[in-house]
Amino acid sequence: MKDFVLFMCFLFLCSCSLEQIGQGSRSDADGVWKGPSYGKHMSGTLYAVAVDYPDGYDWKAGPVSGHVEGICIVMFADGVPVLKVPVGDLYETSSDPQRLRVRSGHLYTDYTDGTETVIKRDGQEIIRYEGAEEIVSLEVMDGIIHMLCIPSSGVGFVYRTGGKASVERDTGSLFGPLKIHDGTVGFCFSNKSGNYMVENGKVFLIEMDSDVTDVLDMCISNGQPCMLVRTDGSSAPTMVRNGIRLYDDYYESQDIISASFLETDSLCVRLRCRDGNSVLKSDVLWFGDGLARRPRRACQLLSVVVDASGYHAVANPSDVQGGAIISNRDSYDLPSGYHVYGDGCAAIRDSVLYVGLTSGKGQSPVIWKDGILDTLDVNGPLICLR
């Protein structure tokens, strides 16, 4: 009898998958794969998001052209895959990097078919509404999803909470992303009637000094509006922080092409300048305390991180010099054949810099840490670190 019971238990275990007996990964009916570590978000975890194309597909030759079956978005936690979400119209998920973001250990995606907009968390639908929109900023506070959206027409914007419109303008332009500070969600915008800051859905007009001729950019830092402006008699930008003007006459002699706030933990402006009479451009980082740094001449900085540990950035390879990873006053050569995919491929954990690198030769992406490369097992680019 004992042998019979053991035999029946063996048959039961054989008939069950690993998921059914509580071990290993699992897949949902809609094709979403969740690894054993899924949902175990811990503070300090480094998340990486990459696109995975089918084996043998040359994604670098045209990663977004044509219709390709079998594409998925893979999210890694400390180098271990924890989530795979299939891509395609059938799944209402896009591989567009602008439509992918990680918040508190979850992957948020947005998709539109031209008539509706769908927001998913880890591949599961959470918001759907009529109208085609691009989500330009998304944050989660107290379980509520806040979004800044631009209609498909490209004109005006909508601020949504939980999918419902809270602030809507038919005209006007957004300044920067959503910012969360002390339980407040805010953003800035401008239109013909003036410049405004929005806090928890309430709109406030920002008074401008009479000598301000142009507002280049605006953001919220520590709950206060900060502006980059031009004033009478000066071609260089002035930073206005908490009503105090910060200015460095060094920039009077520079040919400044553009100035904008970066989405960093600490206040930072990216000034793009032309090097003398050449066509080469250099980026200068200008901080809230008035300090400025030009880490490297003739280079444009991507994936800039500024926090209590200092400033960090990546310069992709160019026609005139190789790529570099810059960390305060230290500089490291970028591994040959690699580059960052955009502005979100660097992160700090416990004062350690991580950089997500994509291969220009179609090899697997890697995460750089102190010169050591950790390879991610996907066939595609690394989109972001968080």
N, C-alpha and C positions, 0 to 999 in steps of 0.2 A: 504494500500500500504506500509506504514511504517513497519507494522508487517511482511509483505512478505520479504522486504529487509533484516530485521534483521534475519529472518529465513534462507535466502540464505547465509548470512554471517556466520551463525552458521554452516551450512552444509560445507561451504568452509574450515573453520578452522578445522572441524572434519576430513576432507579428507586430510589435510596437516600434515606432521610430524613436530615435534619440530624443526628439522633442517631446514625445508623449511621456517619457519616463523622467523628464526633467533634466536632461543633459544635452549639451550641444546647442546648435542654432535652430532657427525655425523660419518658415516662409509663410506669409499670409496669402490669402486667396488672390489678392491683387498683384502678387509677384514681389512684394516687399520682403526682403530678407533681414532678419534681426539676429545678430550674433549673441553669444552667451553673456557678453558684457553690456549689452544694450540696456539703457535706462539707468545704469549705475553711475550717474554723473557725480563727480566730485570736484570741489574747488581745486584749481591747479591743473586740471586735465587739459592737455593740448589736443585740440580737434583739428583734423585736416580733412578737406573735401576735395575729391578728385573725380574726373570723368573717366569711366572705363569703357573703351570701345572693344568690339569683338577681337579676339586674337587674330593677328595678321592684317588688321585694318590699318591703313596708313593715315592716322588722324591728323598728323601735322601737315599733310598735303591739302586738307580741306575738312577740318573738324566739324564745321557746321553746314557743309554743303550736301545736298541730296538727302535721301531717306535711307537711314541705316538701322537695321534691326539689331536688337541685343545691346543697346547702349544703356548704361546705368550710372547713377551717381553713387559713389562710395564714400561713407564717412568713417574716418579712423579716429580712435581715441588712444593717444599715446602709442601710435604706430600699429594698433590692432584694429582690423575692420569690425565695426559694430552695426553698420546699417548699409543696405544696398537698395536703392529705389530705381525701378525701371523708368526709362525715358521714352516719350513718344506721345502722339495725340491720343492714343488709346488710354494711356495712363494719366493724361492731363498733367504732364511734367515736362519741363524744358531743361536742356543742358546749358542754356545761356548763363554764363557766370553772373550776370546782373540779376538773375532770378533765383539765386541760391544764397543762403545765409544760415549761419549757426547761431543759435541763442540758447544759453543754459543747457547745452548738451543735446539740443534737438535741431534737426535740419528742417528749415522752412523753405518752401518753394512756392512760386507763383506762376500762373499759366493763364493764357487767354486764347480763345479760339476766334476772337473778333467780335463776339457777342456777349460773352460772360468772362468774369475773372474768378479764378479758383485759387485758394490758398490751402496748402497742405502742410502738415507737420509730420515728419517721418513717413511720408507717403500716404497719410490718411487725411481726407478732406476735413477741414475745420471751418472754412468760410467760402461762400459762393454768392456772387451778386451779379446783377445785370450790368453790362457795359465793359468795354475793353480798356484796361488800365495797365500801366507799368508801375510796379511798386519800387520807389526809389529809396525808401528807408522803412525799416521794420524793427520795432522793439517790443518787448514783452514786460509788463509790470503788473504785479499782483494777479497774474493769470489772464490779463486782458491784452490783446494784441493791438498795438498802435501802428498805423501805416501812413506814410505820405505817398500819394499816388498822383500820377500824371495821366490824363485821358489819352486815348490813342491819337487824338487830334494834335497833341503836343501843346495845347493851349490851356492855361489855368492849372489848377491842382485841387485835390481833395484830401483832407485829413480824416482818416477813419479810425474809429475805436470799435473793436469787435466786428468790423465789417461795415458798420453804419457810418454815414457821413456826419462829421461833427463840425468841420469848417470847410467851406467850399467857395472857390472863386473861379469865375469864368475867364479872368485875365490875371496876369501877375506871374512872378517868378519866385521859386523857392530858393532860399539861401541855406545850403548845407542840410545835414540829416537831422533826425529827431535826437534830442538829448534828454536823459533822465537824471534828475538831481533832487534828492530829498523828497521823493514821492511825487515829483512834478515832471510831466512830460511836456517838452517845449520845442519850438522851432521858429524860424524867422522867414518872412517873405516880404516882397515889395510889389507895389502896383502904382498906377498913375497917381493915386491919392497919398502915397507915402510909404514909409517902411514900418513894419509891424513885427511884434513878438507875440507868440501864442503860448499860453500856459494852461494846460488841462482844458483846452477848448475855448478859453477866453482870449479875446484879441485885444492887444494894447498897441496904440500908436507910439512910435519912438520919436521923440523930438530931436531935430537935427540943428546943429549950430549954423548960423547964417553964412559962414564962409565955406561950408562944405559944398563942393561942386559935383561930386560923384561918389556913390557908394559902390565899392568894388565887391565886397563880400561881407557877410554877417554870420555870426554864430552865437551859441549860448555856452558860456563857460562858468561853472559853479553857480548856475541859476541867473547869471547876469548877461545882458546882450553885449557882444563885442563886435566892433566894426572896423573894416578897412576902408578908409575914405581918402579922397583927394580934396585938397583945399585950395583956395585962391593963392596964387603965387608959388605953388609947389607942384612939381610933376611926380614926386615920389609919394608913395602911400603913407598915410598916418594910421597907426593903430589906436583906436579909442576903446579903452577897457575900464569899465565902471566909471565912465565920465572923464577919465584921465587920458591925456594924449601921450602916446609913446612914438618917438620919431628918432631916426638916426640919419644925420646929414651925410653919412657915407654913401647913401643910395642916391643922392642928388647927381652923382657923377656916373651912375649906372643906367644902362638902357634897359629898363624894366618892361618886360613884355606882358606879364600877368602877375597877379597876386591873389592868393586864396588861402582860406583856413583849411588845415588838414584835419581829418577825423582821427584825432589822437587823444590820449588821456589828459595830457597837458596842452595848454594853448600853444599852437604853432602855426606859422604862416609859411607857405612855400612861395618864394619870389623867384620867378623865372627871368633871368637876365641874359642879354646878348653879350658875348665876350668881345669887347672892343668893336672893331669894324667887321668882324668875321660873322659867318652864319652860325657858328657854334653857340650853344646855349648852356648856361650853368644854372643850377638851382641853389638858392640860398635859403637856409632855414632861419626864421626869425621868431623868437620866443616871446612869451608874454611879459618877461622881465626886461625886454629890450635887447637882450643878447642875440647876436646873429652869428651864424656859422656857414661858411662855404666849404663843405667837406671835400669837394673835388671839383676842379675846373673842367669845363667842357663835358659836363655830364648832367643828366636829368635823373632825379631821385624818385624811386618807386618804393612802395611798401614801407613808408616811414612810420616809425614807432617812437613816441615821446612819452616818457613817464618818469617816475622818481629815480630810475636808474640812469637816466640821460636820454640821448637821442640815438636812433639807429635807423639805417636806411640801406637800400640796395640800388646800385647803378648797373643797369644792364649793359652788356657789351655793345660797343658802337664801332663805327668805321675808324675812329681815331684812337681807341683804347679798349682794353679788356674790361670785363665787369668786375665789380667789387662789392663786398659787404662791409659797411661802415658802422662801427660801434663806438660812439664818442670819438676819441682821438685815434682809435685803432682802425686799421683797414686790412681786409683779407681778400685775396684774389678769389673771384667767383670760379667754381670748378668749370673746367673747359667744357663747352657745349651746353651749358645750363643757363637759365635766366628765370626771372620771376614773371608770372603770368599777368600780374596787375598790382593794384595798390593794397591788397589784403593778404599778402603772402609772408608776413613777418609777425612774430609774437614774442612776448616776454613772459617767462614763467620762472618765479623765484630768482629774478635778476639774471636769468640766462636767456640769451637770444636764440630763437629758432627761425629758420628761413626755409620756406617751401619752394623748391626749385623744379622747373619743368625742363625736360630735355628738348633741345632743338633738333635732335637726330631721331626722335621717335622712341627713345628708350623710356623706361619707367621713371616717374618723378622721384625725387628724394627730399628728405628733410635734413638740412644742415644744422649742426650743433657743434660749436667749437672745432670746426674743421672735419668732423666726422659725419659721414653721409649714411642715412637710414633709408633704404629703398622701400617704396610702397608698391605692392604687387597689383598694379593696374596698367592698362595700355591707354594712356591719355595724359592730359595736363593736370597739374595740381592747381586748383582754383583759389583756395584760401586756407589760412590758418586762423584759429580763434581760441 
